[in-house]
Amino acid sequence: MKKWLLLLMTAGLAVALAACGTSSNNSNASGDDKTLVMATSADYPPFESKDGNEIVGFDVDLAKALAEKNGYKLEIQDMDFASLVTALKTNKADIVLAGMTPDEKRKKQVDFSDIYYNAKNLIVTKKNSGIKTEKDLKDKTVGVQLGSIQQDDANEMKKTYNFKVEDRNKISDLIQEIKAGRFDAAIIEDKVASGYLEKEKDFQAFDIAGSTDKGSAIAFKKGSDLTEKFNKSLKEMQENGELDKLIKKWFDDKK
């Protein structure tokens, strides 16, 4: 009787361990091998923003199209921009679309797709600020989004133009700080800045001298097989005109 009970317990333990092994082998952040978790920072229109309780934008439409082409459903999670790379590294997300630039620092931590969109940075300020060129930023306070490529650019620029750099989690926070007089200016991507400039009539913006286009790419976990799959589908969308349609939908009226 005792031997039979021991065998039964052993068999039960084996089944339990097998079940645990099956669960741990599922690498998707959602726990479902057919659902991908997309992390983003929904304060970056027209790339991503909130419309009521829904997150919408160019990156969202692109992610949905790429996921569908590869047989996945998409779950979107909103978080601070500075947390996005960490979300991939800790398996809280499978992909990141957030107008993210694949700079060398990020490439050491995550993998990136091919570039899907190019943009450049602007200096945004009030019309009566007296700031018209980078030289006018001397001794001023310039805002940037925490963890962004604009933060890196600002830290390089301040070596030449001697201004103070302050960071905030959201682009909308930068605009509010300028309105309140705590920031003199902010560095923001051109397509994103254009949306705020339409609303804030006493704001202006100008190009940074010598600024080059900075591309956006999809971020993945290191070694993810999604990188190759999504690159293939992204190339198809570029060749068949689907990507151009999304660009026109979200950016043409922002120029």
C-alpha positions in Angstrom: 0.0 0.0 0.0 2.8 2.4 0.9 4.7 1.5 -2.3 1.5 2.2 -4.4 1.1 5.6 -2.6 4.8 6.5 -3.2 4.4 5.7 -6.9 1.2 7.8 -7.1 2.9 10.8 -5.5 5.9 10.5 -7.8 3.7 10.4 -10.8 1.8 13.4 -9.6 5.0 15.3 -9.0 6.3 14.5 -12.5 3.0 15.9 -14.0 3.3 19.0 -12.0 6.9 19.6 -13.0 6.0 19.0 -16.6 3.2 21.6 -16.4 5.6 24.1 -14.8 8.1 23.5 -17.6 5.5 24.1 -20.2 4.5 27.4 -18.6 8.1 28.7 -18.2 8.9 27.8 -21.9 6.4 30.4 -23.0 8.6 33.4 -23.6 5.9 36.0 -24.5 5.3 38.6 -21.9 1.5 38.0 -22.0 1.9 34.4 -21.1 0.1 33.6 -24.4 2.3 32.5 -27.4 -0.2 34.2 -29.8 -0.3 37.5 -28.0 2.5 40.1 -28.0 2.8 42.9 -25.4 3.7 46.2 -27.0 5.1 48.8 -24.6 4.9 52.4 -25.4 4.7 55.9 -23.9 1.4 57.4 -25.0 2.3 61.0 -24.8 3.9 61.4 -28.2 1.3 62.3 -30.8 1.0 61.4 -33.7 3.2 58.4 -32.9 1.1 57.4 -29.9 -1.4 59.2 -27.6 -4.6 58.5 -25.7 -8.0 59.0 -27.2 -10.2 58.4 -24.2 -9.2 55.0 -22.8 -7.7 53.9 -26.1 -4.1 54.3 -27.3 -3.9 55.4 -30.9 -1.3 56.6 -33.3 1.1 55.8 -36.2 3.1 53.3 -34.1 -0.1 51.6 -32.9 -1.4 51.1 -36.4 2.0 49.9 -37.6 2.3 47.4 -34.7 -1.2 46.0 -35.3 -0.4 45.5 -39.0 2.9 43.8 -38.3 1.5 41.6 -35.5 -1.4 40.5 -37.7 0.9 39.6 -40.6 2.8 37.3 -38.3 -0.2 35.7 -36.7 -0.2 37.6 -33.4 -2.7 39.6 -31.3 -1.5 42.8 -29.7 -1.8 43.9 -26.1 -0.7 47.6 -25.6 0.8 48.8 -22.3 1.4 52.5 -21.5 4.4 53.4 -19.4 7.1 56.1 -18.9 9.5 56.3 -21.9 12.5 55.8 -19.6 11.0 52.4 -18.6 10.6 50.9 -22.0 14.0 49.3 -22.5 13.8 47.8 -19.0 10.3 46.4 -19.8 11.9 44.4 -22.6 14.8 43.2 -20.6 12.6 42.0 -17.7 10.1 40.3 -20.0 7.3 42.7 -19.3 7.0 43.5 -23.0 7.9 41.7 -26.3 8.2 44.8 -28.5 8.5 48.6 -28.1 7.2 51.1 -30.5 7.5 54.7 -29.2 9.3 56.7 -31.9 12.5 55.2 -30.4 15.9 55.9 -32.0 18.3 52.9 -32.1 21.4 54.6 -30.6 24.5 52.7 -29.6 23.6 52.7 -25.8 20.2 51.1 -26.5 21.7 48.6 -29.0 23.8 47.1 -26.3 20.6 46.3 -24.3 18.0 45.4 -26.9 17.7 44.5 -30.6 16.2 46.8 -33.2 14.3 46.5 -36.5 15.2 48.4 -39.6 14.3 52.1 -39.5 10.6 52.7 -40.3 10.5 56.5 -40.0 12.9 59.4 -40.1 12.5 62.7 -38.2 14.6 65.6 -36.8 14.7 67.6 -33.6 13.4 71.2 -33.0 14.0 73.7 -30.3 10.5 74.8 -29.0 10.1 78.0 -27.1 7.7 80.9 -26.6 7.6 83.6 -29.3 8.6 86.3 -26.8 11.5 84.3 -25.3 14.2 86.0 -27.4 15.5 82.6 -28.3 16.1 82.3 -32.1 19.3 80.2 -32.3 21.2 77.8 -30.2 23.5 80.6 -29.0 20.5 82.2 -27.3 20.2 79.2 -25.0 23.2 80.3 -23.0 22.4 80.3 -19.3 18.8 79.1 -20.1 17.0 76.0 -18.9 16.1 73.5 -21.7 13.7 70.6 -21.1 13.9 67.1 -22.6 12.0 63.8 -22.2 13.7 61.5 -19.7 15.6 58.6 -21.5 15.1 60.1 -25.0 17.6 60.7 -27.8 16.8 64.4 -27.3 18.2 64.2 -23.8 21.5 62.9 -25.2 21.6 65.6 -27.8 20.9 68.3 -25.2 23.7 67.0 -23.0 26.1 67.3 -26.0 24.8 70.7 -27.0 25.2 72.2 -23.6 29.0 71.7 -23.8 29.0 74.3 -26.6 26.2 76.6 -25.6 26.3 76.4 -21.8 22.7 75.9 -20.8 21.0 73.8 -18.1 19.2 70.5 -19.0 16.2 69.4 -17.1 14.2 66.2 -17.8 10.6 65.2 -17.4 8.7 61.9 -18.1 6.3 63.3 -20.7 6.4 65.7 -23.6 3.2 67.4 -22.3 5.1 68.1 -19.1 7.8 70.0 -21.1 5.2 72.2 -22.7 3.6 73.0 -19.3 7.0 73.9 -17.8 7.6 76.3 -20.6 4.2 77.9 -20.1 4.9 78.2 -16.4 8.2 79.9 -17.1 10.3 77.2 -15.4 11.8 76.1 -18.8 13.0 78.5 -21.4 12.8 75.9 -24.2 12.6 72.2 -25.0 14.1 69.9 -27.6 11.3 67.9 -29.2 11.0 65.8 -32.4 9.6 67.8 -35.3 6.4 65.8 -36.0 5.5 65.7 -32.3 6.3 69.3 -31.8 4.0 70.3 -34.7 1.0 69.0 -32.9 1.7 71.2 -29.8 2.6 74.2 -31.9 -0.9 74.0 -33.5 -2.5 74.3 -30.0 -0.1 76.7 -28.4 -0.3 79.8 -30.6 2.3 81.8 -28.5 4.9 79.0 -29.1 7.5 78.8 -31.9 10.2 76.4 -33.0 13.3 76.3 -35.1 15.7 73.7 -36.5 18.9 72.8 -34.7 21.8 73.8 -37.0 23.5 70.8 -38.5 20.7 68.5 -37.2 20.4 65.2 -39.1 17.4 63.0 -39.5 17.0 60.5 -36.6 15.2 57.3 -37.4 12.6 55.4 -35.4 12.8 51.6 -35.1 11.0 48.8 -33.2 12.9 47.4 -30.2 12.9 43.7 -29.2 14.4 41.6 -26.5 18.0 40.6 -27.3 18.0 37.5 -29.5 14.3 37.7 -30.2 13.2 35.8 -33.4 10.6 38.5 -33.8 13.2 40.9 -35.2 13.7 38.9 -38.4 10.0 38.3 -38.8 9.0 41.9 -38.3 11.8 43.2 -40.6 10.5 41.0 -43.4 6.9 42.2 -42.9 8.1 45.8 -42.6 10.0 45.5 -45.9 6.8 44.2 -47.5 4.8 47.1 -46.2 7.4 49.5 -47.6 7.3 47.9 -51.0 3.6 47.5 -51.4 2.7 51.0 -50.2 1.1 50.1 -46.8 3.6 52.0 -44.8 3.2 55.1 -47.0 -0.6 55.0 -46.4 0.0 55.0 -42.6 2.5 57.9 -42.9 0.0 59.9 -44.9 -2.8 59.1 -42.4 -0.9 60.3 -39.4 1.7 62.8 -40.7 0.5 64.6 -43.9 -1.7 67.0 -42.0 1.1 67.7 -39.5 3.5 69.2 -42.0 
